[in-house]
């Protein structure tokens, strides 16, 4: 009986592990950023899309002359499948002219043979089609279906990058369903094209809308891969929007990794990336990152956050938690402006100094764990905590207090009078990370807490 139980448990664990491994982690990497490969943990990916290859006038593809085979072989060592992504959103005039001509019925077959040649020569596992907007014309679906047939005959994958909440009118149902999966570009809700409308360009609500939209189009949930941006749009200068890599934002101040907005700079921090990954884990077939060259290559990495959220086997051990607590805490600073939530339903954005698109300044470090929060006189003890938290307001005015879990769900909210204390019972909370925020007027501060 005991042996049977052990075998059943082993079977369940193996089945669960294999099911988890089916969740995709897709990362795009422009060939111009191959110099960063030593910093990127490819083993945390399931698929790598090299961006981009485009044709010359005769239909021969080129990826800027980069050595793709070396990258493919490096990725294959970590069992990562590598695809070449075709076209892209930023097109040279000659490419814009070539694509419509080459995918037309009278040129299509010869062009597909050249794509297959490129795939074979570079030892690639498939093709990602990223033709966008006006280039998705009346010949698009025919091209996709013929390319699908040719790739399938060679055991190769075919995927697509498609907008979060738009289905091109020339994308037929048959062509849509022919993709192994589609990478949803659930970002760029605003940007330079709407520079007069600053705001979040990739909110959590857009992730929900994108999955809902494509399911309603008839796309199976396990073929939907939810895109998360590794960059933000900075609207600080009126009438313009400047792209800022997530890694640059975090390098300027580690506290910025835990929020989605700094001044008029909007992006996705760790909490939102975690929430989106949890959403994809439950309702889709994986997560896509655009693009890996803009990540932070340290403990604030979004790729690492996605991987941990998808594949963590369980709660951290006490030693791991304490190791995390003993790291220098990220700085929290005050901006003296009204505080508003950066993403509805997720933790409040810190009131942080507005970033310019360049010349970031490092802020002073926050006090040690358990000490008062920088810029607000308040004690939150103990940290790590177990059965309860005691909060003492040392400010001259009332404080609004919020405690959320790492997914952004509110656990406690209250207003605490000056020179008063309150205790929150936390016995039932599972071990892990929590975010405590305190707000008074135009000031806000937050810190990470750990339940043992």
C-alpha positions as a printed Julia matrix, in Angstrom:
452×3 Matrix{Float64}:
   0.0    0.0     0.0
   2.83   2.38    0.93
   4.63   1.59   -2.35
   1.46   2.28   -4.33
   1.05   5.63   -2.57
   4.65   6.57   -3.34
   4.22   5.62   -7.0
   1.0    7.61   -7.3
   2.6   10.65   -5.68
   5.61  10.35   -7.97
   3.36  10.12  -11.01
   1.42  13.19   -9.87
   4.61  15.21   -9.31
   6.06  14.22  -12.69
   2.78  15.03  -14.46
   2.57  18.39  -12.69
   6.18  19.18  -13.59
   5.67  18.33  -17.26
   2.49  20.41  -17.38
   4.33  23.37  -15.87
   7.1   23.0   -18.43
   4.54  23.54  -21.19
   4.08  27.12  -20.03
   6.1   29.2   -22.47
   8.55  31.94  -21.64
   9.26  33.7   -24.93
  11.9   36.39  -25.18
  12.66  38.62  -28.16
  16.23  39.76  -28.69
  17.31  42.09  -31.54
  20.48  40.9   -33.21
  22.01  44.3   -32.41
  22.02  43.24  -28.74
  23.82  39.92  -29.09
  26.68  41.43  -27.09
  24.42  41.1   -24.01
  24.03  37.33  -24.32
  26.46  36.62  -21.5
  24.24  38.63  -19.16
  20.92  37.08  -20.22
  19.93  33.82  -18.46
  18.73  31.96  -21.54
  17.94  28.89  -19.42
  14.91  30.78  -18.08
  13.37  30.84  -21.58
  11.54  28.2   -23.56
  11.7   30.17  -26.84
  14.03  32.87  -28.13
  12.87  35.03  -31.04
  15.72  36.78  -32.85
  14.53  40.14  -34.21
  14.42  40.85  -37.11
  15.13  39.4   -40.52
  14.03  41.24  -43.65
  14.35  40.52  -47.38
  16.29  42.22  -50.09
  14.59  42.94  -53.42
  15.11  39.33  -54.54
  13.68  37.87  -51.32
  16.89  36.73  -49.6
  16.66  37.3   -45.85
  19.26  39.07  -43.76
  19.56  39.76  -40.04
  22.17  42.47  -40.32
  24.93  40.0   -41.06
  24.9   38.73  -37.45
  26.22  35.23  -36.68
  22.94  33.54  -35.83
  24.28  30.0   -35.65
  26.47  30.77  -32.65
  23.47  32.17  -30.8
  21.24  29.26  -31.81
  23.79  26.71  -30.63
  24.24  28.58  -27.37
  20.47  28.59  -26.78
  20.14  24.92  -27.73
  22.56  24.04  -24.93
  19.81  25.21  -22.55
  17.07  23.43  -24.54
  15.7   26.77  -25.78
  14.01  26.76  -29.19
  15.1   29.62  -31.44
  12.94  31.3   -34.07
  13.71  34.07  -36.51
  11.2   36.89  -36.28
  10.33  38.36  -39.67
   9.63  42.01  -40.5
   9.01  43.96  -37.24
   7.34  47.28  -36.56
  10.17  49.58  -37.7
  10.69  49.13  -41.43
  13.1   50.64  -43.91
  11.46  51.9   -47.12
  12.97  49.1   -49.2
  11.53  46.49  -46.82
   8.1   48.09  -46.94
   8.25  47.8   -50.71
   9.56  44.23  -50.72
   7.14  42.51  -48.34
   3.84  43.11  -50.22
   5.47  42.08  -53.47
   7.11  38.93  -52.06
   4.04  37.54  -50.27
   1.83  38.0   -53.33
   0.66  34.73  -54.97
   3.0   35.09  -57.97
   6.16  35.47  -55.81
   5.13  33.63  -52.64
   6.4   30.11  -53.29
   9.88  31.2   -54.31
  10.07  33.54  -51.33
   9.06  30.79  -48.89
  11.82  28.57  -50.26
  14.31  31.32  -49.42
  12.87  31.59  -45.91
  13.28  27.83  -45.48
  16.88  28.08  -46.71
  17.56  30.79  -44.12
  16.04  28.62  -41.38
  18.06  25.54  -42.33
  21.38  27.35  -42.8
  21.06  28.99  -39.4
  19.8   25.82  -37.64
  16.64  27.58  -36.46
  13.58  25.9   -34.95
  11.01  28.0   -36.72
   9.68  31.35  -37.89
   7.85  34.12  -36.07
   5.77  36.34  -38.38
   5.7   39.97  -37.24
   4.19  41.74  -40.22
   2.14  44.63  -38.84
  -0.75  46.9   -39.77
  -0.68  48.01  -43.44
   1.65  45.16  -44.36
  -1.04  42.69  -43.31
  -2.8   42.87  -46.68
  -5.1   40.64  -48.71
  -2.2   38.25  -49.42
  -1.17  37.8   -45.77
  -3.3   34.76  -44.88
  -2.41  32.92  -48.07
   1.28  33.51  -47.33
   0.88  32.32  -43.73
  -0.9   29.11  -44.76
   1.65  28.2   -47.42
   4.52  28.99  -45.04
   2.82  26.84  -42.37
   2.65  23.86  -44.7
   6.29  24.22  -45.72
   7.52  24.57  -42.13
   5.4   21.69  -40.83
   6.9   19.41  -43.47
  10.28  20.07  -41.86
   9.09  19.85  -38.25
   9.48  23.59  -37.69
   7.39  26.0   -35.61
   5.43  28.99  -36.86
   4.29  31.75  -34.48
   3.12  35.34  -34.83
   3.31  38.65  -33.01
  -0.13  40.28  -33.03
  -1.68  43.35  -31.35
  -3.26  42.87  -27.95
  -6.8   43.84  -28.86
  -6.9   44.04  -32.67
  -7.4   41.3   -35.23
  -6.32  42.38  -38.69
  -9.2   42.16  -41.16
  -7.05  40.1   -43.54
  -6.23  37.46  -40.9
  -8.6   34.59  -41.66
  -9.66  32.07  -39.03
  -7.76  29.29  -40.78
  -4.57  31.35  -40.86
  -5.03  32.44  -37.24
  -5.4   28.86  -36.04
  -2.39  27.7   -38.08
   0.06  29.39  -35.69
   1.58  27.22  -32.97
   1.0   30.19  -30.69
   0.67  33.95  -30.95
   2.63  36.52  -28.93
   0.22  39.23  -27.83
   1.72  42.72  -27.94
  -0.3   43.85  -24.91
   1.49  47.17  -24.63
   1.86  50.56  -26.37
  -1.65  51.64  -25.42
  -0.1   55.11  -25.64
   3.28  56.4   -26.79
   4.87  58.93  -29.18
   1.87  58.62  -31.51
  -0.35  59.95  -28.67
   2.22  62.09  -26.88
  -0.48  64.42  -25.59
  -2.09  61.55  -23.71
   0.4   60.44  -21.04
  -0.47  57.43  -18.94
   0.2   53.71  -18.45
   0.95  52.07  -21.8
   0.66  48.48  -20.57
  -1.69  48.32  -17.56
  -2.86  45.07  -16.0
  -6.33  45.76  -17.39
  -4.9   45.62  -20.92
  -3.53  42.14  -20.22
  -6.99  40.99  -19.16
  -8.62  42.64  -22.2
  -6.1   41.11  -24.62
  -6.65  37.54  -23.43
 -10.42  38.03  -23.41
 -10.37  39.53  -26.9
  -8.44  36.71  -28.58
 -10.39  33.99  -26.82
 -13.53  35.59  -28.22
 -11.91  35.46  -31.67
 -11.73  31.68  -31.27
  -8.06  31.34  -30.34
  -7.43  28.55  -27.8
  -6.14  29.85  -24.47
  -3.04  27.63  -24.57
  -1.99  29.29  -27.85
  -2.02  32.79  -26.31
   1.27  34.15  -24.96
   0.88  37.38  -23.0
   3.4   40.13  -23.78
   5.06  42.2   -21.04
   7.16  45.25  -21.98
  10.7   45.75  -20.68
  10.61  49.49  -21.33
   8.6   52.53  -20.37
   7.37  55.67  -22.1
   8.5   58.94  -20.52
   6.12  61.86  -21.15
   8.11  64.35  -19.04
   8.71  66.68  -21.98
   5.43  68.08  -23.27
   4.42  66.77  -26.67
   6.94  63.92  -26.74
   7.3   60.38  -25.41
  10.76  58.84  -24.98
  11.42  55.12  -24.6
  13.41  54.19  -21.46
  14.68  50.62  -20.85
  13.49  48.99  -17.63
  17.12  48.18  -16.76
  18.04  51.88  -17.0
  15.13  52.84  -14.76
  16.12  50.34  -12.07
  19.82  51.24  -12.33
  18.93  54.81  -11.39
  17.15  53.74   -8.21
  16.32  50.15   -7.1
  13.05  51.33   -5.53
  11.69  51.95   -9.01
  11.59  48.16   -9.59
   8.6   47.92   -7.26
   6.35  50.52   -8.89
   4.92  51.25  -12.36
   5.25  55.03  -12.49
   7.88  57.62  -11.69
   6.67  61.1   -12.46
   5.44  60.89  -16.05
   7.42  57.75  -16.83
   5.16  54.67  -17.11
   6.34  51.05  -17.28
   5.8   47.62  -15.66
   7.6   46.91  -12.4
   8.01  43.63  -10.55
   4.58  43.58   -8.9
   2.71  44.12  -12.17
   4.93  41.62  -14.02
   4.19  39.07  -11.31
   0.45  39.72  -11.51
   0.46  39.41  -15.31
   2.46  36.18  -15.12
  -0.02  34.74  -12.63
  -2.81  35.74  -15.03
  -1.05  34.05  -17.95
  -0.33  30.98  -15.83
  -4.05  30.59  -15.14
  -5.6   31.77  -18.4
  -3.04  31.51  -21.22
  -0.13  29.54  -22.58
   2.77  31.63  -21.39
   4.51  34.99  -21.2
   6.43  36.96  -23.83
   9.0   39.68  -23.12
   9.86  42.53  -25.48
  12.75  42.8   -25.34
  15.48  41.03  -23.38
  18.13  43.65  -24.1
  16.23  46.13  -21.9
  15.93  44.0   -18.76
  17.84  44.46  -15.51
  20.45  41.73  -15.13
  20.28  41.45  -11.35
  17.77  40.66   -8.59
  15.3   43.08  -10.19
  15.16  41.22  -13.52
  11.67  40.89  -15.0
  12.69  37.68  -16.79
  13.78  36.22  -13.44
  10.5   37.41  -11.9
   8.47  35.69  -14.62
  10.45  32.47  -14.26
  10.16  32.45  -10.48
   6.41  33.07  -10.65
   5.86  30.26  -13.15
   8.18  27.63  -11.81
   8.75  28.29   -8.08
   8.24  24.97   -6.33
   6.89  26.6    -3.17
   7.56  29.09   -0.43
  11.12  30.13    0.27
  12.97  28.62    3.2
  13.59  30.8     6.28
  17.29  31.03    5.33
  16.38  32.32    1.87
  13.97  34.83    3.34
  16.52  36.11    5.81
  19.12  36.36    3.05
  16.67  38.54    1.15
  15.97  40.69    4.19
  19.67  41.27    4.77
  20.1   42.75    1.31
  20.25  46.55    1.2
  16.66  47.73    1.07
  15.68  49.84   -1.96
  15.48  53.58   -1.37
  12.08  55.23   -1.09
  11.95  58.95   -1.62
   9.34  61.69   -1.62
   8.16  63.73   -4.57
   5.78  66.17   -2.81
   3.01  65.53   -5.33
  -0.43  63.9    -5.03
  -0.19  60.13   -5.12
  -2.45  58.07   -7.39
  -2.51  54.35   -8.15
  -0.34  53.56  -11.18
  -2.4   50.49  -12.04
  -5.94  49.91  -10.84
  -6.13  46.99   -8.44
  -2.39  46.9    -7.79
  -0.27  48.54   -5.05
  -0.05  52.31   -5.01
   2.82  53.94   -6.86
   5.55  55.45   -4.69
   5.81  59.23   -4.75
   9.21  59.29   -6.37
  11.24  61.98   -8.07
  10.39  62.44  -11.73
  12.96  60.89  -14.04
  14.33  62.61  -17.06
  15.08  60.32  -19.98
  18.78  60.55  -19.15
  21.07  61.58  -16.31
  19.4   59.52  -13.58
  20.62  60.2   -10.06
  21.07  57.56   -7.34
  18.95  58.24   -4.26
  20.21  57.63   -0.69
  19.57  54.16    0.7
  16.52  53.43    2.81
  17.07  52.61    6.48
  17.63  49.05    7.65
  14.7   46.6     7.79
  12.41  47.31   10.73
  13.48  50.92   11.08
  11.31  53.9    10.22
  10.33  54.34    6.59
  12.35  56.96    4.77
  10.47  60.32    4.58
   7.68  59.23    6.97
   8.0   58.72   10.74
   6.47  55.29   11.22
   7.51  51.95   12.69
   6.5   48.6    11.17
   7.67  45.72   13.35
   8.83  43.02   13.22
  10.29  42.29    9.83
  10.42  39.35    9.16
   7.05  38.83   10.88
   4.98  35.81   11.86
   1.71  36.15   13.79
   1.24  39.92   13.81
   2.5   43.32   12.66
   2.56  46.38   14.87
   2.43  49.78   13.17
   3.11  53.01   15.08
   2.35  56.41   13.56
   4.93  58.99   14.71
   3.76  61.62   12.25
   1.88  64.77   13.29
  -1.1   63.8    11.14
  -3.11  60.67   10.28
  -1.69  58.05    7.91
  -3.51  55.9     5.4
  -2.07  52.37    5.62
  -2.29  49.58    3.05
  -0.91  46.03    3.15
  -0.98  43.98   -0.06
   0.31  40.6    -1.11
   2.82  40.3    -3.94
  -0.05  40.0    -6.46
  -1.33  43.41   -5.42
  -4.4   42.2    -3.54
  -5.31  44.38   -0.57
  -5.19  42.56    2.78
  -5.54  45.46    5.23
  -6.49  49.11    4.75
  -7.01  51.61    7.55
  -6.36  55.15    8.74
  -4.13  55.5    11.8
  -4.26  58.58   14.04
  -1.02  60.41   14.97
   0.88  59.01   17.97
  -1.2   55.84   17.81
  -0.46  52.15   17.2
  -2.36  49.31   15.58
  -1.74  45.55   15.36
  -2.67  43.42   12.35
  -3.16  39.7    12.9
  -1.21  37.75   10.25
  -1.24  34.16   11.52
  -3.2   32.91    8.51
  -0.94  34.59    5.93
   1.23  32.19    3.91
   5.02  32.71    4.0
   6.32  35.08    1.38
   6.67  38.72    0.39
   4.23  41.54    1.17
   4.16  45.27    0.4
   3.36  47.82    3.12
   2.49  51.38    2.06
   1.82  54.48    4.14
   0.39  57.74    2.79
  -0.13  61.16    4.29
  -1.29  64.01    2.08
   1.22  64.3    -0.74
   3.69  61.86    0.79
   3.91  58.11    0.32
   6.44  55.45    1.2
   6.52  51.68    0.83
   8.66  48.79    1.91
   8.79  45.06    1.39
   7.96  42.79    4.34
   8.52  39.06    4.7
   6.32  36.51    6.47
   8.3   33.63    7.94
